[in-house]
Amino acid sequence: MKGILLARVREFIRNPFTFLLFTGMSIVFAWVISSMNVGGGGGGLPVPVYVEEGADDYQSFLEQQEAFQFYPVDKETLEEELREGEADTGVILSKNRFDILVGVESPNAGLIQQTVQEVYTTDIQETLIGDTADAAGMEADQAVSAYKETLSDGTFDLAVNSFSGEESWKYDDNVHRIGGFALFFAIYTIAYGVVKILTEKRMGVWDRIILSPVKKSEMYIANLLYSFIEGYLQILIIFSVFYFWRGITFNDQLIEILLMLIPYALAIVAMSILITALVKNVEQFNAAISIITVSLAMIGGAFWPLEIVSNPVLLFLAKLNPIKYGLDIIQGAAVYGYSFTELLQPISILTLMAVLFTGIGIHLMEKRHI
């Protein structure tokens, strides 16, 4: 077993291209996209806004939002930025309505619409409260102030009933991008490590090794353990780069996040062995892993938050997706500050996936005499 591990390490030292490629792509994509989202010196994704007469108050409220950087432009500039691709989404503010203009399909459009709608809804509520107070012979300003104070103090005491039910949804774009790309590209690194089992079996390497004192179980363990180490090392490097060089603190829980992501790496190793057992050759594996990995990333929320997805079929499929639970761990610790105990649900599901996929994959591989 030690000899197999040592041989894989030497092979990695001679040819680390695949590992460096996927690690570099993860860092570059997350770095570039997160840099774009803080462009213009603002506090979030830049969003051009055209303000019509009587809607200045709405603009003031939007400029206080942290998730997006709303900046005023004239109507011609707004249309030009959308047409040229300088902005993917724009907003037109009117006195009694607002319009969301989408230049390029993006998950940001839903988040922007939600943000603007909250501002309009709040204004409508305060206006109705003031009108009602005037009709009742009360001071409108006092009624609105009492309403705001009630909201800040809270009306009910809520109990925690589920993993994500403790508080309203929070979103940190940097954390989501880094976590999404790290989990996405780790699949490729791990999968291409596991598929070497298929290659070696087809070449007869395993038949020769079986004649030695090495047990078949040790051969599986050594290869899968190496694939896990390689994939987990990639995740560790990506998070460390953004922690030390980009200043992303991950809510001061970097070590905890990395430890809790161990089940995710194990689940991906297990999924890779299952895919390897189902294909007949490396060419089929390459085609399958490309389709499966991109599908998992899209359905699991690696490219956009699942909170903006409303399709029940996609949400159901996401519950079968290891990327979703990996992101739950990252966002739960880095955004919400959850502890290990509070994140036990996604950790347990990933562990179950690892055990189940490994058992089925090795059984199919031996049954098919791969």
C-alpha positions in Angstrom: 0.0 0.0 0.0 2.8 2.4 0.9 4.6 1.5 -2.3 1.5 2.4 -4.4 1.1 5.7 -2.6 4.8 6.5 -3.1 4.5 5.6 -6.8 1.5 8.0 -7.2 3.4 10.8 -5.4 6.4 10.3 -7.7 4.0 10.4 -10.7 2.5 13.6 -9.4 6.0 15.2 -9.0 6.9 14.3 -12.6 3.6 15.5 -14.1 1.7 18.0 -11.9 0.1 19.8 -14.9 -3.5 18.7 -14.3 -3.4 19.6 -10.7 -1.9 23.0 -11.3 -4.3 23.7 -14.2 -7.4 23.1 -12.2 -6.1 24.8 -9.1 -5.0 27.9 -11.2 -8.4 28.0 -13.0 -10.2 27.9 -9.7 -8.2 30.8 -8.3 -8.3 32.9 -11.5 -12.0 32.6 -12.1 -13.0 33.3 -8.4 -10.5 36.2 -8.2 -11.6 37.9 -11.5 -15.3 37.5 -10.8 -15.1 38.7 -7.2 -12.9 41.6 -8.3 -15.5 42.6 -10.9 -18.2 42.6 -8.1 -16.3 45.1 -6.1 -15.4 47.3 -9.1 -15.8 51.0 -9.1 -14.7 51.4 -5.5 -18.2 50.6 -4.2 -19.5 48.0 -1.8 -20.8 45.5 -4.2 -21.8 44.6 -7.8 -22.1 47.9 -9.8 -25.7 48.5 -11.1 -26.6 51.5 -13.3 -29.8 53.3 -12.3 -31.8 55.8 -14.3 -33.9 57.9 -11.9 -37.1 59.6 -13.2 -38.7 62.6 -11.7 -40.0 62.0 -8.2 -38.0 58.8 -7.5 -35.0 60.4 -5.9 -35.9 59.0 -2.4 -35.7 55.5 -3.8 -32.3 56.1 -5.2 -31.1 57.3 -1.8 -32.3 54.1 -0.2 -30.7 51.9 -2.8 -27.4 53.6 -2.4 -27.4 52.4 1.2 -27.5 48.8 0.2 -24.3 46.8 0.7 -24.8 43.9 -1.8 -24.9 46.2 -4.8 -23.4 49.5 -5.8 -26.3 51.5 -7.4 -25.0 54.5 -9.4 -27.1 57.0 -11.3 -26.8 57.4 -15.1 -28.9 58.9 -17.8 -31.2 56.7 -19.9 -28.9 56.7 -22.9 -25.9 55.6 -20.9 -27.9 52.9 -19.2 -29.0 51.4 -22.5 -25.5 51.7 -23.9 -23.9 49.9 -20.9 -26.4 47.1 -21.2 -25.9 46.9 -25.0 -22.1 46.9 -24.7 -22.0 44.3 -21.9 -20.5 46.7 -19.3 -23.4 45.9 -17.0 -25.6 42.8 -17.1 -28.6 44.4 -15.3 -29.9 48.0 -15.0 -32.8 49.7 -13.1 -35.2 52.4 -14.0 -36.8 54.1 -11.0 -40.2 55.8 -11.4 -42.4 57.4 -8.8 -44.9 54.5 -8.6 -43.0 51.6 -10.2 -39.6 50.3 -11.2 -38.3 48.4 -14.2 -35.4 45.8 -14.3 -33.5 45.8 -17.7 -31.5 42.7 -18.4 -28.7 42.9 -20.9 -27.2 39.5 -20.2 -29.0 36.6 -18.5 -27.5 36.5 -15.0 -28.6 35.3 -11.5 -27.9 38.9 -10.3 -31.1 40.1 -12.0 -33.3 38.2 -9.4 -31.3 39.6 -6.5 -31.4 43.1 -7.8 -35.2 42.9 -8.3 -35.6 41.6 -4.8 -33.5 44.5 -3.4 -35.4 47.2 -5.3 -38.7 45.7 -4.5 -38.0 45.7 -0.8 -37.3 49.5 -1.0 -40.6 50.1 -2.8 -42.5 47.8 -0.5 -41.2 49.6 2.6 -42.1 53.0 1.2 -45.6 51.8 0.4 -46.1 50.4 3.9 -44.9 53.6 5.5 -47.2 55.6 3.3 -50.2 53.5 4.1 -49.5 53.7 7.8 -49.2 57.5 7.6 -52.5 57.8 5.7 -54.2 55.5 8.2 -52.9 57.5 11.1 -54.1 60.8 9.5 -57.5 59.3 9.0 -57.6 58.3 12.7 -56.6 61.8 13.8 -53.1 60.7 14.8 -49.7 62.1 14.0 -48.4 60.3 10.8 -44.7 60.7 11.7 -45.2 59.2 15.1 -47.1 56.2 13.7 -44.3 55.6 11.1 -41.6 56.0 13.8 -43.5 53.5 16.0 -43.7 51.1 13.1 -39.9 51.3 12.4 -39.2 50.8 16.1 -41.3 47.8 16.3 -39.5 46.3 13.3 -36.1 46.9 14.8 -37.1 45.4 18.2 -38.9 42.4 16.7 -42.4 41.2 17.3 -41.9 37.5 17.8 -39.4 35.1 19.3 -38.5 32.6 16.6 -37.2 29.1 17.3 -34.6 27.3 15.1 -36.4 24.4 13.4 -33.9 23.6 10.5 -30.4 24.1 9.3 -31.4 27.2 7.3 -34.4 28.4 9.2 -32.6 30.4 12.0 -32.6 33.8 10.2 -33.3 35.4 6.8 -31.1 34.6 3.9 -27.7 36.3 3.8 -25.4 36.4 0.7 -21.7 37.0 0.5 -20.6 37.0 -3.1 -16.9 36.5 -2.4 -17.5 33.5 -0.2 -20.0 32.0 -2.7 -17.7 32.4 -5.7 -14.6 31.0 -4.0 -16.5 28.1 -2.5 -18.3 27.3 -5.8 -15.3 27.3 -8.0 -13.2 25.4 -5.4 -15.8 22.6 -5.1 -16.4 22.6 -8.9 -12.8 22.2 -10.1 -12.0 19.8 -7.2 -14.3 17.3 -8.9 -12.1 17.2 -12.0 -8.9 16.8 -10.0 -10.3 13.9 -7.9 -12.0 12.2 -10.8 -9.0 12.2 -13.1 -7.0 10.7 -10.2 -9.6 7.9 -9.6 -9.9 7.0 -13.3 -6.3 5.8 -13.3 -7.7 2.7 -11.6 -9.6 2.0 -14.8 -6.5 2.7 -16.9 -4.2 0.4 -14.9 -6.8 -2.4 -14.9 -7.2 -2.2 -18.7 -3.4 -2.3 -19.1 -3.1 -5.3 -16.8 -1.1 -3.5 -14.1 -3.5 -4.7 -11.4 -3.2 -8.3 -12.6 0.5 -8.2 -12.1 0.3 -6.5 -8.7 -2.2 -9.1 -7.4 0.5 -11.7 -7.7 2.5 -9.8 -5.1 1.7 -9.8 -1.3 -0.4 -6.6 -1.8 -4.1 -7.2 -1.2 -6.7 -5.9 -3.6 -8.4 -3.9 -0.8 -5.0 -2.1 -0.1 -4.8 -1.3 -3.8 -8.2 0.3 -3.8 -7.5 2.2 -0.5 -4.1 3.5 -1.7 -5.5 4.8 -5.0 -8.6 6.4 -3.5 -6.6 7.8 -0.6 -4.2 9.5 -3.0 -7.1 10.9 -5.1 -8.6 12.3 -1.9 -5.4 13.9 -0.8 -4.8 15.5 -4.2 -8.3 16.9 -4.3 -8.3 18.1 -0.7 -4.9 19.7 -1.2 -6.3 21.7 -4.1 -9.2 23.0 -1.9 -6.8 23.9 0.9 -4.6 25.9 -1.5 -7.5 27.8 -3.0 -9.0 28.9 0.3 -5.5 29.7 1.7 -4.7 31.9 -1.3 -7.9 34.0 -0.8 -7.4 34.1 3.0 -3.7 35.3 3.0 -3.5 37.3 -0.3 -7.0 38.5 -0.8 -8.0 39.1 2.8 -11.2 37.1 2.8 -11.5 36.1 6.4 -14.3 33.5 6.1 -15.7 34.7 9.4 -12.4 33.6 11.0 -13.4 30.0 10.5 -11.1 28.9 7.8 -9.7 25.9 9.7 -13.1 24.8 10.7 -14.4 25.1 7.1 -11.5 23.1 5.7 -12.0 20.3 8.3 -15.7 20.1 7.6 -15.0 19.9 3.9 -13.3 16.5 4.3 -16.6 14.6 3.8 -17.1 16.5 0.6 -13.8 15.4 -0.8 -14.6 11.8 0.3 -18.0 12.0 -1.4 -16.4 13.2 -4.7 -13.9 10.3 -4.5 -16.8 7.9 -4.0 -18.8 9.4 -6.9 -15.8 9.2 -9.1 -15.3 5.5 -8.4 -19.0 4.9 -9.2 -18.7 6.7 -12.5 -15.6 4.7 -13.3 -17.4 1.5 -12.6 -20.2 2.5 -15.0 -18.1 3.4 -18.1 -16.2 1.0 -20.4 -13.2 3.1 -21.2 -11.4 6.4 -20.5 -13.0 8.1 -23.5 -16.5 7.4 -22.1 -15.3 8.6 -18.7 -14.0 11.9 -20.0 -17.4 12.6 -21.7 -19.3 11.5 -18.6 -17.3 13.5 -16.1 -17.6 16.7 -18.2 -21.3 16.5 -18.4 -21.9 15.4 -14.8 -19.5 18.0 -13.3 -21.0 21.0 -15.1 -24.6 19.7 -14.3 -23.7 19.2 -10.6 -22.3 22.8 -10.5 -25.3 24.4 -12.1 -27.9 22.4 -10.1 -26.0 22.5 -6.8 -25.6 26.3 -6.8 -21.9 26.7 -7.5 -22.5 29.4 -10.2 -25.5 31.1 -8.5 -27.2 30.9 -5.1 -30.0 28.3 -4.9 -32.1 30.9 -3.0 -33.1 32.5 -6.3 -34.2 29.2 -7.8 -37.9 28.5 -7.6 -38.3 25.4 -9.8 -39.3 22.5 -7.5 -37.6 19.9 -9.8 -34.3 21.7 -9.7 -34.5 22.2 -6.0 -35.2 18.5 -5.5 -32.3 17.5 -7.7 -30.1 19.9 -5.7 -30.8 17.9 -2.5 -29.1 14.9 -4.2 -26.1 17.0 -5.1 -22.8 16.9 -3.0 -21.9 20.5 -4.2 -25.0 21.8 -2.5 -24.0 20.4 0.9 -20.4 21.5 0.4 -21.6 25.1 -0.1 -24.0 24.8 2.8 -20.9 24.1 5.0 -18.9 27.0 3.5 -21.7 29.5 3.7 -23.0 28.2 7.0 -19.6 28.8 8.7 -18.4 31.8 6.8 -21.6 33.8 6.4 -23.9 32.7 9.3 -21.1 31.7 11.8 -22.6 28.2 12.4 -20.7 25.7 14.5 -19.9 22.1 13.7 -23.0 20.9 15.6 -25.2 23.2 13.5 -23.7 22.0 10.3 -24.0 18.3 11.2 -26.8 17.8 8.7 -24.8 18.5 5.5 -21.7 16.8 6.9 -23.7 13.6 7.7 -25.3 13.6 4.2 -21.9 13.9 2.5 -20.6 11.1 4.7 -23.5 8.9 3.8 -22.9 9.7 0.1 -19.3 8.7 0.4 -20.1 5.3 2.0 -23.0 4.5 -0.4 -21.2 5.5 -3.6 -18.0 3.7 -2.6 -19.8 0.5 -1.8 -21.8 0.5 -5.0 -18.9 1.6 -7.2 -16.5 -1.1 -6.0 -19.2 -3.8 -6.1 -20.0 -2.9 -9.8 -16.3 -2.7 -10.7 -15.6 -6.2 -9.3 -18.8 -7.6 -10.7 -18.0 -6.3 -14.2 -14.4 -7.5 -13.9 -13.1 -4.0 -14.8 
